[in-house]
Amino acid sequence: MISRIPRLARPVLLRRTTPVLFDALIFAAILAAFYGLLAMARYWVGAAIPVTDISRSPWALPRYAFYSVMRIAVAYVASLFFAVAYGYIAAYNRLLQGFMVAVLDILQSIPVLSFLPGVMLAMVALFPQKQLGIELGSIILIFTGQVWNMAFSFYSSLRSIPRELREAAAISRFSKWQRFLQLELPFGAIGLVWNSIVSVAGGWFFLMACEMFVLGNRDFRLPGLGSYLQIAASAGDTRSMLWGLATMIGVIILIDQLIWGPVIAWSDKFKFEQVEGEAPRSALLHILRTSPALEILRRKTLAPIAERLDLYFAKLATAHTEHSVGASRRKELAAWISAVVCVFIAIIAIVYCLIQALALLAHLHSAQILGVLQAAGATFLRVNSALVIASVWTIPAGVLIGFHPKLARIAQPLTQIAASVPATALFPVLLLGIVQIGGGLGVGSILLMLLGTQWYILFNVIAGASAVPSDLKEVADLFHFSSLDRWRTVILPGIFPYLVTGLVTASGGAWNASIVAEYFHFKNQVMSTVGLGAQISAATDAGRFDILLLATVIMAALVVSINRLVWRPLYRLAETKYRLES
Amino acid sequence: MAHEAIVEARNIEKFYDHPDNRPVQVIAPTTMTVYAGEILAVLGPSGSGKSTLLRILTGLSKASAGQVLWHGKPIDNQSLNVSIVFQSFALFPWLNVLENVEAPLKARAMDAIRRRKRSLKILETVGLDGFEAAYPKELSGGMKQRVGFARALVIEPEVLFMDEPFSALDVLTAENLRGELLDLWRSQSIPTRAIYMVTHNIEEAVLLADRIVVLAKNPGRIRTDLRVPLPHPRDRKSAEFVQLVDHIYKVLTQPDATPELAPAVSVPQITGDGKGAKFQMLPHARPGGINGMLEILSDRGGHDDLYRLAEDLTFEIDDLLPIVEAASLLGFVRVHEGDVELTTAGREYLEADMAKRKRLFNKAALEGAVLMRQIKRALESKSDRRLPAEFFHDTLDEHFSEEETVRQIETAIHWGRYADLFDYDAGSDSFYISEENRPAIEDNDSIWV
C-alpha cells in the first residue's frame, strides 16, 4: 500500500508543480508591471521638466529602456485601437470611404518629424505644468509612425472578407458586435499582427528623433534609450554608445521572444485556409495556455463578461429589428444629415487651414523655394542610389540563399537579427568611422538609408527565390542555359513580384529615413547635407514652420506620385504577367 | 394546391447598376411560390440568376422591383427564421465545430446552457458527435458540410435554403449526404417546413425534389415549373426517372422551344440567341474543348444523346453545354431533340490537319460568331490594326454584366488566337492583327505548319 502512494502521487505532483511555478512567475510579472505603471504615473503627473539631464552611466540604462518601451507600448496600443476604428469606418461608410483611404495614403507618406511641432506645441499647451504634456507629445509622435499601415491592413482585410462568410453572418442574424468579434476581427488578425511587428520596428527606428529634439528656442529631452544614444553620440562617447546599442538590441530580442513569438503562434488559428499546414510554435504560449491561474481567470471572469456583452448586444439587435420600418428610416435620415454636417464642417476647416498655409507659404522667398526644390532633387538621387546599391548586393545574395536551403538555414536567423537592429541606433557608431576616414554626411546618409531599407529587399528576394519551382530550374539545367540566360528567363521573372514588393517598402522607408540621415547632432555640432530631410529637420530645429510645411508637402507629393506612377504599374505587371501559378 | 404558401415572390426583378446608368437586368419579372411540405429544386445554367433569386427570397439582397411576401406580409419588416447551406460551407475557421453551430443561437440571445444543449443535439443528428472541439480545417469536405447543415438546422428554420450544397463534394460523399438529408426530411426529425435547393445537377434535382423550377438565362426567368410525381426512394435506373431527366435536359438545351411542346418541335440550332441577333453571347468554350468533344462524338459514330454523353464524361451540364453550343454555332454539330450529331462541316473539320483546321475554324467563326466578326472588322478599319480591349469591353457591357463581359472577351481571345483571326497583347491590353494574320495565309498554308 505504502509503496503505491508515491507512484500515484508523483506524476500528479509533477503535473502540478510546473504550472504553479509559472503561475508564480506570472504573478511576479503582473506585480512588477503594476509597480512600473505607478512609478511612470508619478513621474508623468509630476511637474514638467523639459530638459532632463540624461545620464551617460550604463546603470541608468534599465530605467531608460523601461521608459522607452512604455512609450512605444502606449503608442502601439493607441495605434491598434485607432487602426481598427479607422479601418472599420473606412470600410463601411460609403460616404467617407474614398476620402478616408486617400487621407491614409497621404498621411503614410508624411515623415514623422513633420508632425512634431504641431503635436508638441498642442500637447504642451494642453498640459502646461505637467510632464504628461511632453510625454504625450512624444508618444503621439511614435503613434504617427506606427498607425497608418495597420489601419490600411485592417481596412483591406475587411474589404476582402469572402461573400459567403458575410452572408452566413447575416443569415444567422449576427449583431454588429458579434460580427465584429467572430468575423471581422479574426479575419483581419493575421494582417494586424504582421503590421504590428513592422510598426513597432518603425517605432524603434524613430525613437531617437522622438525622444530628444529642439523646437525653435525650446529644447526637449525625455529620459529614454533614444535620448541616451543621442547624448552619447553628441559627446562622442563610444563606450556609452555601445552600452546603449547593446541594451537596445537586447530589449528588441526580448520583445521578439516574449511577445511576437507567442502572438504569431496564437494568430495561426485565424489563418483562412481550409487545409492544415505546419503551424508555428511557441513554448511561452503553451505555458500561458496551460496555466491554471489564467484558466481560472478566463473561466470565472473573462468568459462571463464576454457572454454578457454578447447577449446584451444580441438582445439589442433583436429589439432593433422588431421596431417599425419608420424608425429605421428616421435613423437613416439622421445619420445622413449628421454625415453631411460633419463633411461640411470638415470642408470649412480644411479650407481655413489651406488659406492659412498658403498665407504662410506666401512669405517664402523664391530662393528659399528653389532651395527646397534642389534639396528634393538631392534626396531623390540619394534614395534611388540607396535602392540601386541595395539591389546590387541583395538580389544575388538573396537568390543564392533562396536557391540553397542549407545556406538559408544558417543565413536566415543571422539576417533577421541584423535587420532587427534599428539603423538609427547604429548610425552614430558608423558616422564616427566615416568622419575618421574623412567622409561627410552626403555619402553617410546613403549608407544609413541602405542600412534601414536593404533588408526589405533581401527578405523578399529570398522568399521569391525559394518560391521558384524546381522544374523551371531543371529546364534551365537541361538546356544548358548560360548564366545570363538563366537570370533573364528564370530567375529575374521568378522573383519579380517579390522584388517589386521589397522595392516599394524600401523606397518608402528610404524617403522617411532621409530626415534622420541628412541632419545629425554629433559631437556638439550639427552635421548636415543638402536634402529634403535635412530641410525638414533644420526647419523643426529653427521653428521655421513655413519651410517645414513646404518641404513636407513636397515630400508627401513626391512619395505619393512615385507610388502612383512607378510602383503601382509595376505591381500590376507583377500580379498579371509574372505570377507563377501552381 | 392544398398546401399553404410560405414564401411568395411577385413580379420580382433584379438590376445591377452600371457606370453608364444603364442597369443590366439579371432577373426578368418572376413570380414563384414556396409551399409548406415540399422540397423545391431550382435548376438553371450559370447566368440564370438562381443564386440571386435565393438571396432575394432570404432577404440577403433586395429585389429591384416587385414584392417578396413571407406568410402574406412584406419581407422588409419581419425577422425571418431561415438559414442557408452554402456551396463553400462558409464556416468560421477560427471557431471550432461547437462554436460554429452555437453562433446563430448566440445571435438570438439564447443563454449558454440551452445553446449548448441544442447544439449538441443537432450535432448528434447530423452524425458529428465527438467532433465538437475540432476546427473546420481538421475536417474533410463532407464533414465540413455536415457542420454547415448543423449550423443551418440548429435554429430550426422554417425554410431551409441550400445553394448548391453538394457541388463542392466528391461523388460518393455527396450521394451519402443527399440520402441522409432526405431521411431527416422524410422522417420529420427536423421541424423545417420546406426546403429550397439551388442546383445545376439535373439528377440531384429529380432525386430529391417534389417540384422543379427550371430557369433560363440572360436575363434569368422561369422556363418551366414541373412536379416530380415519383415516390421515394427513387431509383435512378427506373424508366420514369430517366425519362424525366431527359425531358429536363431537352428543356435546358433548347432555350427557345416551348417546353410542353418540346418533343414535337424540331429545332435546328440550339444557339437560342440566334445568328442574326445583334448581340449574341459567345459560349464559354475553348477551341481545345470543342475539338475534344467533336472527336469523342466522332468515336461514338457521329451522333449521341446529349445526356448520355455528359454522363459518360461525368460532366455537369454547365460544363458540357457551352462546348456543344459553341460547336453548333460554328456549324460543326446539329442539336436535335436532345441528340447531338456531327455535320458535314464538322466531319471535314475533324479530318483536316492542324493548319486546315485553323482555317476552317477561322471561316466558321467569322460566319457564326457575331463578336468575332465585329472585332475583326473593327481592327481592319484601323490603319495600325490595333485597338484597346477597353473598346470592345465598352460595347459589350451595355448588354452583359461586368463579369460576363470579361468572360466574353476572354473567350474571344481564345478563339481569335486559335483561328489566327487576331491576337491580344496583355501588356498594352489591346487587340491587334499582326502581319502573319493577313489573308496571305490562305494561299500557301504549308509553310506555316
Interface residues (C-beta under 8 A of the other chain):
Chain A: P162 E164 L165 E167 A168 A170 I171 S172 R173 F174 S175 Q178 Q182 L183 P186 A189 K269 F270 K271 F272 E273 Q274 V275 E276 E307 D310 L311 A314 K315 A317 T318 T321 E322 S324 V325 L573 T576 K577
Chain B: R55 T58 L60 D76 N77 S79 V82 S83 I84 F86 Q87 S88 A90 L91 F92 P93 W94 L95 A103 P104 K106 A107 R108 A109 D111 A112 Y135 P136 K137 E138 K144 R151 I155 A426 G427
